[in-house]
Amino acid sequence: MRVEFDEPKCVAAGQCAMVAPGVFDQRDDDGVAIVLDATPGEDQHEAVREAAAVCPAAAIRLVEA
């Protein structure tokens, strides 16, 4: 799995960071998400899929390998 993130679409809701904190975080200055691990381990895949599903801006895209 590879995480692709469209930063300009991000509305800084923080859902991704709450659901998958090992993969996503938020910048301190504006709350926009950042990807900590673009190729998360299999143990993170379920949480990353959920993070993509709950993103209100649809800024997260997953490329399944």
C-alpha positions in Angstrom: 0.0 0.0 0.0 1.1 3.5 -0.8 -0.5 6.6 0.6 -1.0 9.6 -1.7 -2.1 12.8 -0.2 -3.5 15.9 -2.0 -2.4 18.6 0.5 -4.4 21.5 -1.2 -7.6 19.6 -0.7 -7.0 19.1 3.0 -9.4 21.0 5.3 -7.5 20.2 8.5 -10.3 18.2 10.1 -7.7 15.9 11.7 -9.7 12.7 11.2 -6.8 10.9 9.6 -4.4 11.7 12.4 -7.0 10.4 15.0 -7.7 7.2 13.1 -4.1 6.4 12.0 -1.7 8.4 14.2 1.3 6.3 13.1 0.8 7.3 9.5 -0.7 10.8 9.7 -0.1 13.9 11.8 -1.1 17.6 11.5 1.1 20.7 11.2 1.1 22.8 14.3 0.6 26.1 12.5 -2.4 25.4 10.3 -3.6 21.8 11.1 -3.1 20.6 7.6 -2.3 16.9 7.6 1.1 15.4 6.9 2.0 11.9 5.9 4.5 10.3 8.3 4.7 7.0 6.5 3.7 6.8 2.8 4.2 3.0 2.7 2.8 1.8 6.0 3.2 -1.7 7.2 0.4 -4.3 6.8 -0.5 -3.8 10.5 -1.5 -0.2 9.6 -3.5 -0.9 6.5 -6.9 -1.2 8.1 -6.5 2.1 10.0 -5.2 3.8 6.8 -8.2 2.6 4.8 -10.5 4.0 7.5 -8.6 7.3 7.5 -9.1 7.6 3.8 -12.8 6.8 4.1 -13.5 9.4 6.8 -11.5 12.2 5.3 -14.1 14.9 4.6 -12.1 16.4 1.7 -11.2 13.1 0.1 -7.6 14.2 0.2 -6.2 10.7 0.8 -5.8 8.2 -2.0 -4.5 4.7 -1.5 -2.7 2.7 -4.1 -2.9 -1.0 -3.2 0.0 -3.1 -4.2 
